[in-house]
Amino acid sequence: MRLATPTVGGPSREIVVEREPAKIAKAARSAMESSGVRLVQEGSTAQGQWLLGKSLADRSVLVEILPIYPGRSTVKITVEGADALTRELLSRLHTDIKNKVR
């Protein structure tokens, strides 16, 4: 079942990786779990796959995996909010996902 990508307002960061979307999603799930983000929902659209989670501080976290061409994708991480906690969580997720997919 295809669901529309949720909207999360807040800062975001992107990573371009040379991996298949399924491997990226597995790494993103692992990074979210180790950062204290509970996976709430996941789905896909014609553009790509997405993972929606809730942090321990009840912030929404959206990870979008957008294929560029076979074997290469962009991972966009967005965290709800606009404070130091948001920036710290975004930085940690960005670093963890980047390390797990490289």
N, C-alpha and C positions, 0 to 999 in steps of 0.2 A: 504494500500500500504506500503510495506516495503522499507525503504531507508537505505543506508549505513550510519553508524555512522560517523558524521563529525570529522575531526581531528582538535584539538586545541592544539597549542604548548604553554606550560607554566607550572607553578607549579600546583600540584593537591593534594587533600586530600580525604581520604575515611572515611566513617562511616558505620558500620555494624548495621542494625536495624531489629527489629522483627515486621515488618509490611508487609502488602500486597503492591505490586508495585503501584497499583492505588492510595492508600492513601499516599504513599511516593511522587508520582508525584504531587498530589494536594498540599502537603506541600512544595515541591520544587518550584512549580509555585508561591505560595504565598511568599516564601522567596526571590525569584528572583525579584518579583514585589516590595516588600518592600525595596530592596537594590538598586532599580533604574535600574534593568536589564529588558529590553523588550524582551519578548519571540518572537523569529523569526521563529522557526521551531521546530517541534517535530516529533518523529517517533519511530519505533521499529525495532529490528533485531532479529535473532534467539537467541542472547545472552541476550537481554533485551531492555528496553525502554530508550530513551534519550530526552533531552530538550536542545535546542540551543538558546542562547540569546545574546543580545548586551548591554553592559553597557553604562552609560551616557558618559564615556570616550572612547566610540567606541571599547571596548575590547570584544572579543568573550568569551562567558562563556558556558561551556558544563557540563551538569549534566547527568550522566549515572546511571540508576537503573538496577543493575545486580542481578537477583535472584540467591541465593545460593541453597536453597531448600524451599519447601512451608512454607511461613510465615517468611522467613528471606532473606534479601537482602543486598547487598553492594551498597552504594551510592558514586559515584566518582565525585568530583567537580574539574573542570580544568578551570583556567582563563588564557587568553592570556597575555603574557608580562613577564617581569622579574624585576619589580621595586617595590617600596614601595606601590604604588597604587594597583598593582596586589595582593600583599600579604595582604593588608588590605581588599580588596574586597573578596578574597578567605577566609580569616578568618571570615568575617561577614557572608558570605553565609554558611560556615561550621557550625557556631554557630546557625544561624537561622534555618537551616534545621534540625540540631540535636535537637533543642528545640521543633520544631513543630512535629516531628515524635515520640518523646518519651513521 
